[in-house]
Amino acid sequence: MDSLAPKSRLEVLLKDIDLPEGAYKRAESRYHDLASWISRDSSTLAPYDAHIFVQGSFALGTAIRPVNPEEEYDLDFSCKLREGISRESHSQADLKEMIRVELEAYRKSRGIQSPLEPKHRCWRLSYQDELAFHMDVVPGLRADDQRRSVLTERMVTAGVGRSLAQEVARRALWITDDQRDDFKVLTKDWPSSNPGGYQKWFTSRMEPSGMRALAEAQVDPVPVYRARQPLQQTVQLLKRHRDVMFVDQAELKPASILITTIAGLACVPGESLDVTLGRALNGLKEVRDKRSMEILNPINPHENFADRWTGPNCPLRLNFYQWIDSALTAFDAWRSINVPQRLIEVAKDDFEVSLGADAARALTGGAALAPTARRVAIDAPPAPWRG
């Protein structure tokens, strides 16, 4: 019996790291429940045409199962107010308080015991039913036409097609940040974000039909969906390796936005999972080899996602390179090893996946399962990650 193709080997990992069906159902249920609450007639946000949509890994289709089974699932929302409020009429603090009032009412109505927790740019609401979730809700305002025009031209200058650039820019937001000195002041200088636009860009990287499919897409991002395309699966695999490597430093691990962006830029629509993963790994290797100081936001090329890499010896930067080295070694081993016991060890050590003896033999062409010495770790423990 021949060993399984690289794609099949990767799919073995994906079966263990993808979210359980219950997580998708609970996330979708929470999305609809919160959206219904915010849009009800008696809502204090009703005069402002409030709109809830999912952002982050659930929206991108790149969410994965936590390495630690006790870890909470993270469900990110934006709450955008579309009418009757502006930067001239309200401060960032005003907007954040308006969202707090409704989230607190929702928490009490649903009997959620955990108090609402303020974060710098959002409110966090944790709850426990069949699964432990926390919902991060980012307050936002619809960006004005001038901001959309600026973003469109920046993307066009960077090589993004105008049609896509306009679709992306149309989703831009003004958001709040309580770390800013002007948080409580009436000012037009608000921080900006565009999670819906990033999702649109990410989706475009998987669409062979390109602009036509994009133009015909629905206005709002899809609330929640399962990862199925090779690019989404590639990001899942890379994030899993990262999570295992930084399992004891969860708050210090490399940012998902860096991994997702590099993989998205490297992707060629229509290619297989194995080729797509290979392109992403090559893209990561190129960042490491060039000692890049910038990983630009593809939907706002004036924003550097690596802006905290403040020097050549910055721990943030060095740790990211170390993770790249480890990922290159781990995926090369997973795709090429033909000794069952070694494959079992790689699955456990690098991906925290328990591979049975029968499965290992099938993956390696039916070779005998012989005991071997436990392999030495391929990397020293990572330096502290402070981002």
C-alpha positions in Angstrom: 0.0 0.0 0.0 1.4 3.4 -1.0 1.6 6.1 1.6 -1.1 8.8 1.4 -0.7 11.9 -0.6 0.4 15.1 1.2 -3.2 16.5 1.0 -4.5 13.4 2.7 -1.9 13.7 5.5 -2.8 17.3 6.0 -6.5 16.5 6.2 -5.7 14.0 9.0 -4.5 17.0 11.0 -7.4 19.1 10.0 -9.9 16.6 11.4 -8.5 17.1 14.8 -7.9 20.8 14.8 -11.1 22.0 13.2 -13.9 23.2 15.5 -16.4 20.7 16.7 -19.8 21.0 15.1 -21.3 22.2 18.3 -18.9 25.3 18.3 -20.2 26.4 14.9 -23.8 25.9 16.0 -23.3 27.8 19.3 -21.4 30.6 17.6 -24.2 31.0 15.0 -26.8 30.9 17.6 -25.1 33.6 19.7 -24.7 35.8 16.6 -28.4 35.7 15.7 -29.4 36.1 19.4 -27.3 39.2 19.9 -28.2 40.6 16.5 -31.9 40.2 17.4 -31.4 41.9 20.7 -29.6 44.9 19.3 -32.2 45.4 16.6 -35.3 45.0 18.7 -37.8 47.9 18.7 -37.1 48.8 22.4 -33.3 48.9 22.0 -31.6 52.1 23.0 -29.6 51.8 19.8 -32.7 51.6 17.6 -32.5 55.2 16.5 -29.0 54.7 15.2 -29.6 51.8 12.8 -27.3 49.4 14.7 -25.8 46.5 12.8 -24.0 43.5 14.3 -21.6 41.4 12.2 -19.0 38.7 12.9 -15.3 39.5 12.4 -12.1 37.6 13.1 -11.4 33.9 12.6 -15.1 32.8 12.6 -15.8 35.2 9.8 -12.7 34.2 7.9 -13.4 30.5 8.3 -10.0 30.0 10.0 -11.1 29.3 13.6 -9.6 26.2 15.2 -10.1 24.1 18.3 -8.1 25.4 21.4 -5.0 23.3 22.3 -6.2 23.5 25.9 -9.7 22.1 26.1 -10.6 24.4 29.0 -9.8 27.5 26.9 -12.7 29.7 25.8 -13.7 30.1 22.2 -13.3 33.6 20.9 -16.2 35.1 18.9 -15.5 38.7 17.7 -18.3 41.1 16.6 -18.5 44.7 15.4 -21.5 46.8 16.4 -21.7 49.5 13.8 -24.1 52.5 14.2 -25.1 53.8 10.8 -27.4 56.7 11.4 -27.9 59.7 13.7 -24.4 59.7 15.2 -21.1 61.1 14.1 -17.6 62.0 15.3 -18.9 65.6 15.5 -21.8 64.7 17.9 -20.2 62.0 20.1 -16.8 61.1 21.5 -15.3 57.6 21.4 -16.2 57.3 25.1 -19.9 58.2 24.3 -20.1 55.5 21.7 -18.5 52.9 23.8 -20.9 53.7 26.7 -23.9 53.4 24.3 -22.9 49.9 23.3 -22.2 49.0 27.0 -25.8 49.9 28.0 -27.3 47.4 25.5 -24.7 44.7 26.2 -25.4 44.9 29.9 -29.1 44.7 29.3 -28.5 41.7 27.1 -26.3 40.0 29.8 -29.0 40.4 32.4 -31.8 39.3 30.1 -29.9 36.1 29.2 -28.8 35.4 32.8 -25.1 35.5 32.0 -23.3 35.6 35.4 -19.9 37.0 34.3 -19.7 40.8 34.4 -19.2 42.8 31.2 -15.4 43.4 30.9 -14.0 46.6 29.3 -11.1 46.1 26.9 -9.3 48.9 25.1 -11.3 48.6 21.9 -14.2 46.5 22.8 -16.5 45.0 25.5 -16.0 41.3 26.4 -18.9 39.2 27.5 -18.1 35.6 28.7 -20.6 32.9 29.1 -20.9 29.1 29.5 -23.5 26.8 28.0 -22.5 23.7 26.1 -19.2 25.4 25.3 -17.3 28.3 26.9 -17.3 31.4 24.7 -16.4 35.0 25.1 -17.8 37.6 22.8 -15.7 40.7 22.0 -17.9 43.5 20.7 -16.2 46.4 19.0 -18.2 49.6 18.8 -17.9 51.4 15.5 -19.3 54.1 13.2 -19.6 53.9 9.4 -16.6 55.7 7.9 -17.4 58.8 5.8 -17.0 59.1 2.0 -13.7 60.9 2.3 -12.1 58.0 4.3 -13.5 55.4 1.8 -12.0 57.4 -1.1 -8.6 57.6 0.6 -8.5 53.9 1.3 -9.6 53.1 -2.2 -6.8 55.1 -3.7 -4.2 53.6 -1.4 -5.2 50.1 -2.4 -5.3 50.9 -6.1 -1.8 52.5 -5.9 -0.7 49.2 -4.2 -2.0 47.1 -7.1 -5.5 46.2 -5.9 -8.2 46.3 -8.6 -10.4 49.4 -8.3 -13.6 47.3 -8.1 -12.3 45.3 -5.2 -10.8 48.3 -3.5 -14.1 50.1 -3.6 -16.0 47.1 -2.2 -13.4 46.8 0.6 -13.3 50.5 1.5 -17.1 50.7 1.7 -16.9 48.6 4.9 -14.5 50.8 6.7 -15.3 51.9 10.3 -14.3 54.5 12.9 -13.7 52.6 16.2 -12.9 53.5 19.8 -9.7 53.1 21.9 -9.6 54.1 25.5 -5.8 54.3 25.5 -6.0 57.5 23.4 -5.7 60.9 25.0 -8.7 62.1 23.0 -10.9 59.2 24.0 -13.4 61.5 25.8 -13.0 64.5 23.5 -15.1 65.5 20.5 -12.6 65.1 17.6 -12.6 63.8 14.1 -9.4 62.0 14.7 -10.7 58.5 15.5 -8.8 55.2 15.1 -10.0 53.3 12.0 -10.5 49.6 11.2 -12.1 47.5 8.5 -12.8 43.9 9.6 -15.5 43.4 7.0 -13.2 44.8 4.2 -10.4 42.4 5.3 -12.8 39.5 5.1 -13.8 40.6 1.6 -10.1 40.8 0.6 -9.4 37.4 2.1 -12.4 35.9 0.3 -11.1 37.4 -3.0 -7.8 35.5 -2.6 -9.8 32.3 -2.9 -12.0 33.2 -5.8 -10.8 32.3 -9.3 -13.6 34.3 -10.8 -12.3 37.4 -9.0 -14.2 40.6 -9.4 -17.5 39.4 -10.8 -18.0 37.0 -7.9 -17.1 39.8 -5.5 -19.4 42.4 -7.0 -22.3 40.0 -6.8 -21.7 39.1 -3.1 -24.0 40.1 -0.4 -23.4 43.5 1.3 -22.5 42.1 4.7 -19.9 39.5 5.6 -21.3 36.0 6.0 -22.0 35.7 9.8 -20.2 32.4 10.5 -19.0 29.6 8.2 -16.9 26.5 8.2 -13.4 26.5 6.8 -13.3 24.4 3.6 -11.1 26.2 1.0 -7.3 25.4 0.9 -6.4 28.9 2.0 -8.6 28.7 5.1 -7.3 25.3 5.9 -3.7 26.5 5.5 -4.2 29.3 8.0 -5.8 26.7 10.4 -2.8 24.4 10.1 -0.3 27.3 10.7 -2.2 28.6 13.6 -2.4 25.2 15.2 1.4 24.8 15.0 1.8 28.2 16.5 -0.6 27.5 19.3 1.2 24.3 20.2 4.6 26.0 20.2 3.3 28.8 22.4 1.0 26.7 24.6 2.5 28.0 27.8 2.7 31.6 26.5 -0.8 31.9 24.9 -0.9 35.7 25.4 2.5 36.1 23.8 2.0 34.1 20.6 2.5 35.6 17.1 -0.5 37.5 15.9 -3.0 35.6 13.6 -3.3 38.7 11.4 0.4 38.3 10.3 -0.1 34.6 9.5 -3.4 35.2 7.7 -2.1 38.1 5.6 1.1 36.3 4.5 -0.8 33.2 3.6 -3.5 35.2 1.7 -0.9 37.1 -0.3 0.8 33.9 -1.3 -2.3 32.1 -2.3 -3.1 31.3 -5.9 -6.9 30.4 -6.3 -7.7 26.9 -7.4 -4.6 25.2 -6.2 -4.6 22.2 -3.8 -4.2 22.3 -0.1 -0.6 21.0 -0.2 0.5 23.6 -2.8 -1.3 26.4 -1.0 0.4 25.5 2.3 3.7 25.3 0.5 3.2 28.8 -0.9 2.4 30.1 2.5 5.5 28.6 4.0 7.6 30.1 1.2 6.0 33.4 2.0 6.9 33.1 5.6 10.4 32.1 4.7 10.8 35.1 2.5 9.8 37.4 5.4 12.4 35.7 7.6 15.1 35.7 4.9 14.6 39.4 4.0 14.5 40.4 7.7 11.4 42.4 6.8 10.4 45.2 9.1 7.0 45.6 7.4 4.0 43.4 6.8 1.5 45.8 5.3 -2.2 45.7 5.7 -3.5 44.7 2.2 -6.6 46.9 2.6 -4.7 49.9 4.0 -1.1 49.8 2.8 -0.3 52.7 5.1 -0.7 50.4 8.1 2.1 48.1 9.1 0.8 45.0 11.0 4.4 44.6 12.3 4.7 48.2 13.6 5.8 46.9 17.0 8.9 45.4 15.5 11.0 48.3 16.6 14.5 47.0 15.8 16.5 44.1 14.4 16.8 42.5 17.8 13.2 43.1 18.9 11.8 40.0 20.6 8.6 40.2 18.7 10.5 40.0 15.4 13.0 37.3 16.5 10.3 35.1 18.0 8.2 35.3 14.8 11.3 34.1 12.8 11.8 31.3 15.3 8.3 30.2 14.8 8.8 30.2 11.1 11.8 28.0 11.4 9.9 25.6 13.6 6.9 25.5 11.2 9.1 24.8 8.1 10.7 21.9 9.9 7.4 20.5 11.3 5.5 20.6 8.1 8.4 19.1 6.1 8.5 16.3 8.6 4.8 15.7 8.6 4.6 15.5 4.8 7.7 13.4 4.2 8.3 10.9 7.1 7.6 7.3 6.3 8.3 5.7 9.7 5.1 5.2 11.7 6.5 5.9 15.1 8.2 9.1 14.0 4.9 10.3 12.4 3.1 9.7 15.7 5.7 11.7 17.5 5.5 14.6 15.0 1.7 14.7 15.2 1.9 14.9 19.0 4.9 17.1 19.5 4.2 19.7 16.8 0.4 19.6 16.4 -0.9 18.1 19.7 -2.8 15.5 17.6 -3.0 11.9 18.8 -2.4 9.6 15.9 -3.2 5.9 16.4 -0.8 3.2 15.3 -3.2 2.0 12.6 -3.5 5.4 11.2 0.2 5.9 11.3 0.8 2.7 9.4 -1.8 3.7 6.8 -0.2 7.1 6.3 3.3 5.6 5.8 2.3 2.8 3.4 1.8 0.0 6.0 5.3 0.0 7.5 5.8 -1.9 10.7 5.4 0.2 13.9 8.8 -0.1 15.7 9.6 1.7 18.9 12.1 4.5 18.5 13.7 6.9 20.9 11.7 10.1 21.5 13.0 12.8 19.2 14.8 15.8 20.5 12.9 19.1 20.3 13.8 20.9 17.1 13.9 24.3 18.8 14.9 25.8 22.1 12.0 27.3 24.0 10.9 30.5 22.4 12.0 33.9 23.7 9.3 35.9 25.4 6.7 37.2 23.0 5.4 40.6 24.3 2.8 41.4 21.6 
